[in-house]
Amino acid sequence: MAAFDKVKIVVVGDSGVGKTSLVHLVCHNEPSNIPSATIGCSVEVKLHEYHAALPSEKTYFLELWDIGGSSSHRSSRSIFYNSVNGIILVHDLTNRKSQQNLRKWLAEVLDKDTIEVANGYDQFDSELFAGNQTPILLIGTKADLAQSLREVNKSRASSLAEECRAEEVSLDCMQVKYLAPGSTNAVKLTKFFDKVIERRYGGSQGHNSPSQDRRRFWKNSHVD
């Protein structure tokens, strides 16, 4: 098998939000038959075509590190956060607490001690993440169960997405249609993966942006 450059993406969120099912769907394009609780960390690999159908197309290995969400393992999870190139924050659309906790997960991955307790409530200093360069994607699961709750919870997740300059995806991990080729979700996921690769290799390998590639391809294909 050819050797491919790789990037490391951690998938984090509360226990039970569906991280393992999500990773299986993304990597295998099929729902997981027997999703189980992750103890420690589980790693799946996906081949990704960077700049697909463009002259600069190149295949990369995406390592998706599914991090166990149990609070009892918090002190030992730091070993999985070395050399992270991208972060997927996962929450359950029917569980508001799992959305609130995404800020804690972000702080944990980036090794930022930004959570303080004041008057019984968690306070998150979002300004300390203003300089973060690691690409982030927010994914809400169990969309099939959240139709009536989505509008209620959307504003909270959207607020975090704006703070992180991240895209949002809502899906049901048990239905392939949510990541069908050409769908809005699939496009957002592809752009996120491309961004992770550009952040990791763009400076050293001189990748052009997709728009630059398209302009160059169009120009070269129209030379008389």
C-alpha positions in Angstrom: 0.0 0.0 0.0 1.3 3.5 -0.9 2.4 5.6 2.0 0.2 8.6 2.6 0.6 11.7 4.7 -1.7 11.8 7.6 -3.5 14.1 9.9 -4.9 13.5 13.4 -8.4 14.6 14.3 -9.8 14.1 17.8 -13.5 13.4 18.3 -14.7 14.5 21.7 -17.9 15.1 23.6 -19.9 13.7 26.6 -20.3 9.9 27.0 -23.4 8.7 25.1 -23.6 11.4 22.5 -22.8 9.0 19.7 -19.1 9.7 18.9 -18.3 6.0 18.1 -21.4 5.7 15.8 -20.4 9.0 14.1 -16.8 7.9 13.4 -18.0 4.6 12.1 -20.5 6.3 9.7 -17.8 8.8 8.5 -15.1 6.1 7.9 -17.3 3.2 6.6 -20.3 5.0 5.1 -22.6 2.7 7.0 -24.2 2.8 10.5 -22.6 0.9 13.3 -24.6 -2.3 14.2 -23.4 -2.5 17.8 -22.2 0.9 19.1 -20.5 0.5 22.4 -19.0 2.8 25.1 -15.4 3.8 24.3 -12.9 3.2 27.1 -9.8 5.3 26.6 -9.5 5.8 22.9 -10.4 4.1 19.6 -8.8 5.1 16.3 -10.4 4.7 12.9 -8.8 5.6 9.6 -10.4 7.2 6.5 -8.8 7.9 3.1 -9.6 11.4 2.0 -9.1 13.0 -1.4 -7.8 16.5 -0.8 -8.9 18.9 -3.6 -10.9 16.1 -5.2 -11.2 16.4 -9.0 -8.7 19.3 -9.1 -5.1 19.2 -10.5 -3.7 19.2 -6.9 -5.8 16.2 -5.8 -3.9 14.1 -3.3 -4.9 11.3 -0.9 -4.4 11.6 2.8 -5.0 9.4 5.8 -7.4 10.9 8.3 -6.9 9.4 11.8 -10.1 9.9 13.7 -9.4 9.5 17.4 -12.6 8.7 19.3 -12.0 9.8 22.8 -13.9 8.2 25.7 -16.2 10.7 27.3 -16.4 9.3 30.9 -15.6 12.0 33.5 -13.6 9.4 35.5 -11.0 9.3 32.7 -10.4 13.0 32.4 -7.0 13.0 34.1 -5.6 10.4 31.7 -7.0 11.7 28.4 -4.3 14.3 27.9 -2.0 11.7 26.4 -4.4 11.5 23.4 -4.2 15.3 22.7 -0.6 15.4 21.5 -0.1 16.8 17.9 -3.8 17.3 17.2 -4.5 18.8 13.7 -8.3 19.0 14.0 -11.1 18.9 16.5 -14.7 17.5 16.1 -16.9 18.5 19.0 -19.9 16.2 19.3 -23.1 16.9 21.2 -26.6 15.3 21.5 -29.2 17.6 20.0 -31.7 16.3 22.6 -29.3 16.9 25.6 -28.7 20.6 26.3 -26.0 19.7 28.9 -23.9 18.0 26.3 -23.9 21.3 24.3 -22.9 23.3 27.3 -20.1 20.9 28.0 -18.5 21.4 24.6 -16.7 24.4 25.9 -15.1 22.2 28.6 -14.1 19.7 26.0 -12.5 22.4 23.9 -10.6 23.7 26.9 -9.4 20.2 27.7 -8.1 19.4 24.2 -6.3 22.7 23.8 -4.9 22.4 27.4 -6.5 25.6 28.5 -7.5 26.1 32.1 -10.4 28.4 31.4 -13.3 26.9 33.4 -14.1 28.7 36.6 -17.1 28.2 38.9 -18.9 31.4 39.9 -22.2 31.4 41.8 -22.7 27.7 41.0 -22.4 28.1 37.2 -19.5 27.2 34.9 -17.9 30.3 33.4 -16.0 30.0 30.1 -13.5 32.6 29.0 -13.9 32.4 25.2 -11.4 35.2 24.6 -8.5 32.9 25.5 -9.3 30.9 22.4 -9.3 33.8 20.0 -5.9 32.8 18.7 -6.6 29.2 18.2 -5.6 28.0 14.7 -6.8 24.3 15.0 -9.8 23.7 12.7 -13.0 22.8 14.6 -16.2 21.3 13.5 -19.4 21.0 15.6 -21.6 18.0 15.1 -25.0 17.5 16.7 -26.3 13.9 16.7 -29.7 12.2 17.1 -31.3 14.7 14.7 -34.1 12.2 14.2 -35.2 12.6 17.8 -34.6 16.4 18.0 -37.0 17.8 15.4 -39.1 19.7 18.0 -36.0 20.6 20.1 -33.7 21.8 17.3 -34.7 25.4 17.2 -34.6 25.6 21.0 -31.1 24.3 21.3 -29.7 25.7 18.0 -28.9 29.1 19.3 -26.6 27.7 22.1 -24.6 25.6 19.7 -24.5 28.4 17.1 -23.0 30.7 19.7 -20.1 28.3 20.3 -19.7 27.8 16.5 -19.3 31.6 16.0 -16.8 31.8 18.8 -14.7 29.0 17.2 -15.3 30.1 13.6 -16.6 26.5 13.1 -19.2 25.0 10.8 -22.2 23.0 12.2 -23.6 19.7 11.1 -26.7 18.0 12.4 -27.3 14.3 11.6 -28.6 10.9 12.7 -25.6 8.5 12.9 -27.9 5.6 12.0 -28.9 7.0 8.6 -26.4 7.2 5.7 -28.5 9.8 4.0 -27.3 12.5 6.3 -23.8 12.2 4.7 -24.9 11.5 1.2 -22.4 12.7 -1.5 -23.2 16.2 -2.5 -25.3 16.9 0.6 -24.7 20.0 2.7 -23.4 17.9 5.5 -21.0 16.0 3.2 -19.7 19.3 1.8 -19.1 20.8 5.2 -17.3 17.6 6.3 -15.1 17.7 3.2 -14.2 21.3 3.7 -13.3 20.7 7.3 -11.0 17.8 6.3 -9.4 20.0 3.6 -8.9 22.8 6.1 -7.2 20.4 8.6 -4.8 19.2 5.9 -4.0 22.7 4.8 -3.3 23.7 8.4 -1.0 20.7 8.8 0.7 20.7 5.4 -0.2 23.9 3.5 2.9 25.9 4.6 5.4 23.2 4.0 4.1 21.7 0.8 2.8 24.8 -0.8 -0.8 23.7 -1.5 -3.0 26.1 -3.3 -6.5 26.9 -2.2 -9.3 25.1 -4.2 -10.3 28.4 -5.8 -6.7 29.0 -6.9 -6.5 25.5 -8.4 -9.8 26.0 -10.2 -8.7 29.3 -11.7 -5.4 27.7 -12.8 -7.1 24.6 -14.2 -9.6 26.8 -16.2 -6.9 29.0 -17.5 -4.7 26.1 -18.7 -7.6 24.3 -20.3 -8.5 27.4 -22.3 -5.1 28.2 -23.8 -5.3 28.5 -27.6 
